[in-house]
Amino acid sequence: MRTLAPVPEHVVDPRTGAVCFGSFLGGFPRVDLSATAGPLLRAFARKRWLYVFIAKPPIAVAVCVVDLGYSATAFAFAYDADQRRMLADVSSLGMRARISDTAQEGCFAMFRSRALGVSIRREIGSPSYSVRVEHQDLDVQATLDTTNAPPSLSAVGEVGKGRVSTTEKRALLSCMGEVRAGRETRSLDGALGAYDYTHGVLPRRTRWNWAFLSCMDDRGEPIAVNLVQGFTGEPECAAFTKDGVVPLGEGRFRFDAQRPLSPWSVETHDEKASLQFSPGAAHQEKKNLGVVRSRFIQPVGTFSGTIDLGSRVARVTHGLGVVEDQDVLW
């Protein structure tokens, strides 16, 4: 089984210039990739995003800010698993987003357009992230507290010749707040929160499949699972429990790309996780701007299956989560 080393102080060793590839426990205080690429490449190939997922059955909320360097985008949605429908699904393009070089204290992700405002922030000295979405169809006010959560999983991977991606995942954060979607307002108090912070100098064409779930297992224990196929691969695959982070093998996804709302199968190559995903709705974006093209779909729904944690096998039934099929030329 893969072991998780303590997170190093730097992504790039300041003495040798070597990139610290691998899987680590904890988050980088700052991600500095300036030594891996020149100014021009960083201007066009550096991408950053911060994604938050909040689950309180039957409600799932997702919030994301993406900085592409030359443009920016943000989206947010609220989903009801009982009704199997989006309560609200909003997105916007902009010229600029502001995202910090860390997901730790001092973290921020800011986006504002005429229609949509998104703010995710963790102040210096605070254990909590504040999440705010402002849109006429969707309003989110939430606080995610890290105090009793397991540590972050950080991964650094080579994603092409001379291209590096860093990512930090953290899950099982305690949540307080509420979401208003249309005329409906739902409490998020007691929800499970998670985030995905990614910062990389990425290839012109980037593809991956991703799965994330956050729920109580059949024994009433909180569990979250992050799996990916492609991109950084196995280094970012793991389960999160109240006892810590358990490494898992790279994901193996089976689905119909032409019918993404049909069932998905998500397993790991080490056979530690075997999950079935039932989509209810999807956030999707398809763009063709000539030199920039993207096909991005993120179904939201419920997972069922098993995860081998080593000490025991966790079983989940109707656990809220998302899957993703991404193919982007940027």
C-alpha positions as semicolon CSV with decimal commas, in nm:
position;residue;x (nm);y (nm);z (nm)
1;M;0,000;0,000;0,000
2;R;0,119;0,351;-0,080
3;T;0,233;0,549;0,224
4;L;0,177;0,920;0,280
5;A;0,485;1,121;0,372
6;P;0,471;1,440;0,579
7;V;0,411;1,737;0,350
8;P;0,739;1,913;0,257
9;E;0,770;2,285;0,306
10;H;0,811;2,352;-0,068
11;V;0,670;2,200;-0,388
12;V;1,006;2,272;-0,552
13;D;1,317;2,216;-0,341
14;P;1,487;2,559;-0,322
15;R;1,834;2,400;-0,297
16;T;1,815;2,149;-0,583
17;G;1,526;2,275;-0,796
18;A;1,373;1,926;-0,788
19;V;0,996;1,895;-0,779
20;C;0,873;1,702;-0,473
21;F;0,651;1,450;-0,651
22;G;0,434;1,220;-0,439
23;S;0,146;1,194;-0,191
24;F;0,161;1,380;0,138
25;L;-0,033;1,435;0,458
26;G;-0,102;1,803;0,514
27;G;-0,125;2,108;0,292
28;F;0,151;2,317;0,134
29;P;0,182;2,658;0,301
30;R;0,239;2,803;-0,048
31;V;0,248;2,657;-0,397
32;D;0,523;2,826;-0,598
33;L;0,571;2,684;-0,948
34;S;0,781;2,970;-1,088
35;A;1,090;2,745;-1,110
36;T;0,907;2,493;-1,331
37;A;0,813;2,729;-1,615
38;G;0,904;3,068;-1,761
39;P;0,679;3,376;-1,740
40;L;0,512;3,321;-2,079
41;L;0,428;2,956;-2,009
42;R;0,297;3,043;-1,664
43;A;0,078;3,315;-1,813
44;F;-0,099;3,073;-2,046
45;A;-0,056;2,728;-1,889
46;R;-0,096;2,798;-1,516
47;K;-0,443;2,707;-1,390
48;R;-0,588;2,728;-1,042
49;W;-0,923;2,632;-0,899
50;L;-1,093;2,591;-0,564
51;Y;-1,397;2,364;-0,543
52;V;-1,619;2,314;-0,238
53;F;-1,870;2,033;-0,190
54;I;-2,125;2,028;0,093
55;A;-2,350;1,729;0,163
56;K;-2,651;1,715;0,393
57;P;-2,896;1,454;0,265
58;P;-3,091;1,505;0,055
59;I;-2,912;1,830;-0,036
60;A;-2,576;1,862;-0,212
61;V;-2,415;2,199;-0,283
62;A;-2,112;2,261;-0,504
63;V;-1,922;2,589;-0,548
64;C;-1,621;2,643;-0,776
65;V;-1,393;2,926;-0,891
66;V;-1,150;2,865;-1,180
67;D;-0,863;3,094;-1,283
68;L;-0,737;3,013;-1,634
69;G;-0,490;3,302;-1,642
70;Y;-0,636;3,470;-1,949
71;S;-0,999;3,432;-1,829
72;A;-1,202;3,294;-1,541
73;T;-1,520;3,108;-1,464
74;A;-1,731;3,016;-1,164
75;F;-2,028;2,790;-1,103
76;A;-2,247;2,671;-0,820
77;F;-2,541;2,436;-0,784
78;A;-2,780;2,292;-0,529
79;Y;-2,923;1,944;-0,583
80;D;-3,203;1,752;-0,410
81;A;-3,143;1,375;-0,414
82;D;-3,499;1,294;-0,306
83;Q;-3,642;1,486;-0,600
84;R;-3,347;1,391;-0,825
85;R;-3,327;1,743;-0,966
86;M;-3,127;2,062;-0,950
87;L;-3,281;2,324;-0,727
88;A;-3,051;2,578;-0,894
89;D;-2,752;2,560;-1,130
90;V;-2,567;2,883;-1,211
91;S;-2,242;2,974;-1,385
92;S;-2,066;3,275;-1,532
93;L;-1,759;3,369;-1,735
94;G;-1,533;3,657;-1,643
95;M;-1,203;3,814;-1,731
96;R;-1,042;3,750;-1,394
97;A;-1,061;3,550;-1,074
98;R;-0,837;3,580;-0,769
99;I;-0,716;3,255;-0,615
100;S;-0,444;3,228;-0,353
101;D;-0,127;3,019;-0,372
102;T;-0,238;2,811;-0,075
103;A;-0,546;2,628;0,052
104;Q;-0,432;2,676;0,411
105;E;-0,468;2,984;0,632
106;G;-0,485;3,289;0,409
107;C;-0,669;3,097;0,137
108;F;-0,909;3,287;-0,089
109;A;-1,096;3,240;-0,416
110;M;-1,291;3,538;-0,549
111;F;-1,504;3,579;-0,860
112;R;-1,754;3,846;-0,954
113;S;-1,952;3,915;-1,267
114;R;-2,272;4,109;-1,322
115;A;-2,479;3,796;-1,250
116;L;-2,271;3,594;-1,003
117;G;-2,051;3,656;-0,703
118;V;-1,850;3,381;-0,532
119;S;-1,620;3,412;-0,231
120;I;-1,432;3,134;-0,049
121;R;-1,197;3,251;0,223
122;R;-0,998;3,134;0,525
123;E;-0,844;3,409;0,732
124;I;-0,501;3,388;0,891
125;G;-0,538;3,230;1,235
126;S;-0,883;3,087;1,161
127;P;-0,971;2,715;1,143
128;S;-1,272;2,785;0,918
129;Y;-1,356;2,862;0,557
130;S;-1,639;3,099;0,473
131;V;-1,830;3,020;0,153
132;R;-2,057;3,277;-0,010
133;V;-2,255;3,260;-0,336
134;E;-2,469;3,551;-0,455
135;H;-2,704;3,501;-0,750
136;Q;-3,070;3,578;-0,805
137;D;-3,146;3,204;-0,823
138;L;-2,898;3,076;-0,563
139;D;-2,763;3,210;-0,235
140;V;-2,519;3,014;-0,018
141;Q;-2,383;3,120;0,319
142;A;-2,176;2,851;0,488
143;T;-1,883;2,800;0,724
144;L;-1,662;2,490;0,702
145;D;-1,465;2,414;1,020
146;T;-1,143;2,209;1,002
147;T;-1,103;2,163;1,379
148;N;-1,206;1,796;1,398
149;A;-1,145;1,699;1,036
150;P;-0,876;1,454;0,922
151;P;-0,568;1,613;0,762
152;S;-0,542;1,716;0,400
153;L;-0,413;1,488;0,127
154;S;-0,172;1,674;-0,102
155;A;-0,039;1,532;-0,428
156;V;0,221;1,654;-0,674
157;G;0,233;1,484;-1,013
158;E;0,395;1,519;-1,353
159;V;0,109;1,564;-1,602
160;G;0,313;1,599;-1,919
161;K;0,669;1,680;-2,018
162;G;0,773;1,969;-1,798
163;R;0,417;2,013;-1,667
164;V;0,334;1,983;-1,298
165;S;0,006;1,973;-1,107
166;T;-0,042;2,009;-0,733
167;T;-0,368;1,936;-0,560
168;E;-0,493;1,939;-0,203
169;K;-0,808;1,757;-0,091
170;R;-0,967;1,782;0,250
171;A;-1,296;1,631;0,366
172;L;-1,526;1,573;0,662
173;L;-1,523;1,940;0,761
174;S;-1,816;2,034;0,986
175;C;-2,057;2,281;0,830
176;M;-2,298;2,550;0,943
177;G;-2,510;2,767;0,717
178;E;-2,795;2,764;0,468
179;V;-2,869;2,756;0,098
180;R;-3,152;2,940;-0,075
181;A;-3,248;2,808;-0,418
182;G;-3,540;2,989;-0,576
183;R;-3,804;3,016;-0,306
184;E;-3,666;2,726;-0,103
185;T;-3,425;2,768;0,188
186;R;-3,250;2,465;0,337
187;S;-3,028;2,444;0,644
188;L;-2,671;2,319;0,601
189;D;-2,608;2,286;0,975
190;G;-2,446;1,951;1,045
191;A;-2,348;1,894;0,682
192;L;-2,014;1,744;0,572
193;G;-1,791;1,983;0,379
194;A;-1,490;1,926;0,155
195;Y;-1,263;2,117;-0,080
196;D;-1,039;2,052;-0,379
197;Y;-0,761;2,305;-0,440
198;T;-0,561;2,254;-0,759
199;H;-0,272;2,466;-0,890
200;G;-0,066;2,358;-1,186
201;V;0,120;2,435;-1,505
202;L;-0,087;2,208;-1,723
203;P;-0,070;2,058;-2,074
204;R;-0,252;2,229;-2,359
205;R;-0,494;1,935;-2,363
206;T;-0,596;1,797;-2,026
207;R;-0,834;1,507;-1,961
208;W;-0,953;1,322;-1,654
209;N;-1,237;1,144;-1,478
210;W;-1,306;1,227;-1,115
211;A;-1,534;1,098;-0,840
212;F;-1,601;1,234;-0,494
213;L;-1,846;1,118;-0,229
214;S;-1,915;1,240;0,123
215;C;-2,161;1,066;0,353
216;M;-2,226;0,852;0,658
217;D;-2,155;0,486;0,596
218;D;-2,392;0,206;0,697
219;R;-2,242;0,206;1,049
220;G;-2,310;0,577;1,090
221;E;-1,942;0,673;1,051
222;P;-1,846;0,971;0,830
223;I;-1,650;0,883;0,518
224;A;-1,536;1,061;0,203
225;V;-1,365;0,919;-0,105
226;N;-1,165;1,097;-0,375
227;L;-1,079;0,902;-0,692
228;V;-0,936;1,009;-1,026
229;Q;-0,835;0,839;-1,349
230;G;-0,573;1,022;-1,552
231;F;-0,425;1,361;-1,461
232;T;-0,223;1,315;-1,137
233;G;-0,367;0,963;-1,097
234;E;-0,310;0,748;-0,790
235;P;-0,130;1,005;-0,570
236;E;-0,458;1,190;-0,510
237;C;-0,678;0,882;-0,455
238;A;-0,782;0,819;-0,095
239;A;-1,058;0,768;0,159
240;F;-1,107;1,006;0,451
241;T;-1,239;0,885;0,787
242;K;-1,247;1,023;1,140
243;D;-0,927;0,822;1,200
244;G;-0,731;0,970;0,911
245;V;-0,654;0,929;0,541
246;V;-0,633;0,586;0,372
247;P;-0,453;0,573;0,032
248;L;-0,637;0,399;-0,252
249;G;-0,536;0,291;-0,601
250;E;-0,610;0,492;-0,914
251;G;-0,974;0,502;-1,021
252;R;-1,120;0,297;-1,302
253;F;-1,432;0,454;-1,455
254;R;-1,692;0,285;-1,674
255;F;-1,971;0,499;-1,816
256;D;-2,144;0,600;-2,138
257;A;-2,001;0,937;-2,241
258;Q;-2,299;0,992;-2,472
259;R;-2,544;0,921;-2,189
260;P;-2,376;1,061;-1,877
261;L;-2,698;1,039;-1,674
262;S;-2,695;0,661;-1,706
263;P;-2,525;0,466;-1,421
264;W;-2,148;0,487;-1,368
265;S;-1,916;0,224;-1,223
266;V;-1,613;0,349;-1,028
267;E;-1,353;0,109;-0,893
268;T;-0,984;0,118;-0,803
269;H;-0,711;-0,084;-0,971
270;D;-0,613;-0,227;-0,630
271;E;-0,976;-0,346;-0,585
272;K;-1,008;-0,158;-0,255
273;A;-1,311;0,041;-0,370
274;S;-1,609;-0,077;-0,572
275;L;-1,880;0,184;-0,622
276;Q;-2,189;0,234;-0,834
277;F;-2,306;0,586;-0,907
278;S;-2,664;0,682;-0,991
279;P;-2,682;1,034;-1,142
280;G;-2,988;1,249;-1,089
281;A;-2,881;1,566;-1,270
282;A;-2,566;1,728;-1,408
283;H;-2,384;2,057;-1,432
284;Q;-2,224;2,078;-1,774
285;E;-2,039;2,329;-1,987
286;K;-1,941;2,295;-2,351
287;K;-1,741;2,573;-2,513
288;N;-1,577;2,615;-2,852
289;L;-1,386;2,941;-2,877
290;G;-1,151;2,820;-3,150
291;V;-0,815;2,794;-2,974
292;V;-0,992;2,712;-2,648
293;R;-1,240;2,424;-2,635
294;S;-1,386;2,232;-2,345
295;R;-1,630;1,954;-2,267
296;F;-1,703;1,939;-1,898
297;I;-1,984;1,746;-1,733
298;Q;-2,029;1,687;-1,361
299;P;-2,324;1,462;-1,276
300;V;-2,446;1,473;-0,917
301;G;-2,628;1,188;-0,746
302;T;-2,569;0,898;-0,509
303;F;-2,307;0,627;-0,459
304;S;-2,349;0,276;-0,326
305;G;-2,077;0,018;-0,268
306;T;-1,778;-0,074;-0,053
307;I;-1,442;0,076;0,044
308;D;-1,174;-0,141;0,205
309;L;-1,012;0,075;0,473
310;G;-0,771;-0,194;0,589
311;S;-0,911;-0,213;0,941
312;R;-1,263;-0,270;0,809
313;V;-1,476;-0,257;0,495
314;A;-1,706;0,044;0,485
315;R;-2,037;0,013;0,305
316;V;-2,222;0,314;0,169
317;T;-2,579;0,336;0,045
318;H;-2,712;0,644;-0,131
319;G;-2,406;0,854;-0,039
320;L;-2,414;1,199;-0,197
321;G;-2,141;1,282;-0,444
322;V;-2,033;1,378;-0,794
323;V;-1,850;1,230;-1,090
324;E;-1,682;1,421;-1,369
325;D;-1,578;1,378;-1,730
326;Q;-1,342;1,657;-1,842
327;D;-1,167;1,710;-2,176
328;V;-1,032;2,060;-2,226
329;L;-0,802;2,232;-2,474
330;W;-0,672;2,543;-2,300
